[in-house]
Amino acid sequence: MVVRREETGRNQAETDVNVVVRQNSKLAHLVAKSGKRIALVTLAGLIWIQPVIGVGPIAGPALTAEAAASQTVKLGEEMITSGAKLVKYEYTVTRSGKPVKVLADVIEVDLTNPYVQLDVMTGKGGQVTTRQSVEGMAKETGAVAGVNGDFFATGGQGVAMGPAVTKGTVVTSPAQLQGMYAFAVRNDGTPLIDRFGFNGTVFAEDGSTFPLTGINQESYMTEPDKAYSHINNMFIYTSAWKAVERPAASATTPTEVLVQGGVVTQISIKAAIPGPVPADGFILRAHGTAADYVASHLQVGQRVDATYELRSLTDGQTINPADLKMMIGGHTLLVDQGQASAFTRSITSISGSSAVARTAVGYSKDGKTAYIITAEKNSNSTGLTLKEMQGFMTGIGVWKGMNLDGGGSTTMVTRPLAETSAQLTFTTSNGSAGQRAVANGLGVFTTAPQGTLLGLKVSGASTLFIGQTVPYALKGYDTYYNPIDTSGIQASWQASNGNVVWTDSGFKGVKAGTTKITASSGQAKTSMDVKVLGGTDLESLTAGTTFASLQAGTSVTVAVSAKLKDGRTVDVPAESVKWTFSGMKASVQGGVLTVQSVNNGTKFAYATPSYDGFTGTPVVLSASTETIWESFENIAYPISFTGLPAEATGTVSVVQGEGERANSKVLKLNYDLTGGSGSKFAYAQINGTRGKAIPDNATTLTIDVLGDASLNWVRAELSDADGKPVYIDLARPMDFTGWKTLTADLTASNIKFPAKLKRLYVVNVEEGQDERALTGSVSFDNVRFTAPAAGGGTDFPSATAVMVLGQKSMTVNGKKQNLEVAPLLKDNTTYVPIKYVLDVFGGNAAWNGAAKKITVTRGATILELTVGQKTFLLNGVSSKAEVSPIIVGGRTLVPLRLVSEQLGIGVNWEKKTKSITLES
């Protein structure tokens, strides 16, 4: 039966630098003693154990792979442990006739190396029904690398659909599903990928037998007959099964038999044996004809035994689980004999035709190398379709390979060289939501003994900000590329220039530029390049808070992030940001803005961050109030359910709350999205199709939500003054249970008021649909809006201004004023100096010469335009226009209609007179 796998205790690693080891020091003596000489090459701050020659294509194993190989560029590689390395690729695909570059990460495992092993990582404590993140499983088991494993029902108990075998012991047996493949490694180190069935038999003391259907499986519908898995069947549940229900929602009443030491110790007819399965036994779980067998042939005190084996569904050969080091289930076959294979199972439910994060596993033609593969989907990469994944796999030499769980589950952790624990290799597609808890994972383990010192590296960040202090350490790795203790080595630190200075806790950024930091110990040195980011490296600088209440004593977190010109988005430490204030006295300490006093008559104040001369998006503060818009206690309008597509069903009603809400009414939305196809929606319609008006200029929507952890999205839909729908994400995904207060910033949506709230609803998008529950229930309560107080500063000057193309004058309310530069027409767009518009209608403009950026503030609107760029920021949110600001005769002119409409100023063009009339 299943036993918990012992922790291997092997730790992990990190990033950086080239190593040159010389004689005549304690460190050099250690290296010389090992009898090893090394030469490592630095690439992008990492130690790459073998050089990367240019960025040429990687040759494929067969002619059919040549096209895919020509699109595959190896970016570099780093050793994880003896016999395993991380290889990073850029893979170019063509979509809509345009090339798209995708990042892929591959762990190559030498199956002939005696010091590296593959194995299944299962939940927490090696038990099923206990989902855990891949990083959590790696730390618990001591894995030096790992990825997410098999598919599982996100709305179920969290049990892998396919087989899982660890060290010859079956954790879960394969489910009766069509086209599902599994990856395994035999005890002799040879890999295999195949479809597997399960053969088992229970032997009673009276000589009778009964078929055993599976081990540690949750309830599911079998294929192709679509039968309930547990009806008339017998299963074994071991101590690897954590949940008390064996299984939940099986549509059957169980008869259970507890077996300890091969002897029946308890029989429960048509009722489960309470409590978990003891470690020294197992439970036979029977129903129907299987339960009848138990009643007729098993008694307490009698011996009972069970045997089982796995069976190939392609050639019928049987496999004794004891002959396997490991096995993990997956989905469709992707590659066979070095070529893309036909899909062996429908890929619709796993968004196979969509570009998402993917996980796969395969092996080489000679059977000596296993490839553990992920395709990234994040701000740097778009993910792959399954067909694109096939092309990548054949391009890197996969002979046979299969799909593992993907989408938001795709996670890879690897131990950087010289570090002691595995960490995320890339940002998952969940983004800030972090790693998803999954049913199991595929782990890489080292069994190597302690080696001698092979090399050193500098451990620390490769970029930092001016004013930021970052710790750095000297770390080492041994002849098996495992971390080694370097605590006895004393190092001195220095930098190649004054861009950074050494403090007791690390290097502090002083000025922008690149420097080489070096750690020395005797004759041994190791270095890494570090870049201090400057204002010229930034594309935008924004605070996480866009709007706040303008009153003395207000405190709000203003964590600042920067988008770099290389595409990365990074957090800027509070000590590196400078702030300027207008309309108030305030301070920022530790990333928290505190209003000390408000200037007399001020209705809008601004807090503007800057870094190394780069000015960011101001935070707007205005007099605001939060009001309860709807408590659902005494509603006087209809609320109804609507589903999309038509097969989506559910109910919506105002009911008495439960638990902590027992004394109030709530809006309850029950949904069933099992019908239909594509993205699915369950709506609570507010006031029929008309909606209900919300406060003008509302900046924040706050609502209490009772979640169901379905991983679906929760949204609100508004309708603005033009009838345009505005979608507000409240939870994406809904990964919580119990009541939770959710807040959404409405200012980022550029809502044209007056506006209405029309719907509160649940979304189950098509992409990654298999990862979310299709049925559930959510409740809503206390819908609140924060908006400027009545009369709170929208009283800008009312005026009519007329400009004429080519004329250096304008009339304001009938009075003529001179202009320094005349409006002009270029490519059917009118350009004007914005200063004169703001002088008339209120607001301010600031020019950043270094960034060629204009920042316009008018009330609660912040507009940032950059010369030559069609992308602009509106209240910190990126948007795109058809035109951009220009410089003419040393003067910066802005597209009039774009700016005026964003600021709420009406524009009318008279072609005959070539005049522009502005009104507010």
Secondary structure, 3 states (H helix, E strand, C coil): CCCCCCCCCCCCCCCCCEEECCCCCHHHHHHHHHCCCCCCEEECCEEECCCCCCCCECCCCCHHHHHHHCCEEEEEEEEEECCEEEEEEEEEEEECCEEEEEEEEEEEEECCCCCEEEEEEECECCEECCCECHHHHHHHHCCCEEEECCCECCCCCCCECCCEEECCEEEECCCCCCCCCEEEEECCCCEEEECEEEEEEEEECCCCEEECCEECCCCCECCCCCCECCCCCEEEECCCECCCCCCCCCCCCCEEEEEECCEEEEEECCECCCCCCCCCEEEEEECCHHHHHHHHHCCCCCEEEEEEEEEECCCCCEECHHHEEEEEECCCEEEECCEECCCCCCCHHHCCCCCECEEEEEECCCCCEEEEEEECEECCEECECHHHHHHHHHHCCCCEEEEECCHHHCCEEECCCCCCCCEECCCCCCHHHCCCCECEEEEEEECCCCCCEEEEEEECCCEEEECCEECCEEEEEECCCCEECCCCCCCEEEECCCCEEEECCEEEECCCEEEEEEEEECCEEEEEEEEEECHHHEEEEEECCCEEECCCCCEEECCEEEEECCCCEEEECHHHCEEEEECEEEEEECCEEEEEEECCCCCEEEEEEEECCEECCCEEEECEEEEEEECCCCCCCCEEEEEECCCCEEEEEEEECCHHHCCCEEEEEEEECCCCCCCEEEEEEECCCCCEECCCCCCEEEEEEEEECCCCEEEEEEECCCCCEEEEEEECCCCCEEEEEEEEEHHHHCCCCCCEEEEEEEEECCCCHHHCCCEEEEEEEEEEEEEECCCCCCCCCCCEEEEECCCCEEEECCEEEECCCCCEEECCEEEECHHHHHHHHCCEEEEECCCCEEEEEECCEEEEEECCCCEEEECCEEEECCCCCEEECCEEEEEHHHHHHHCCCEEEEECCCCEEEEEC
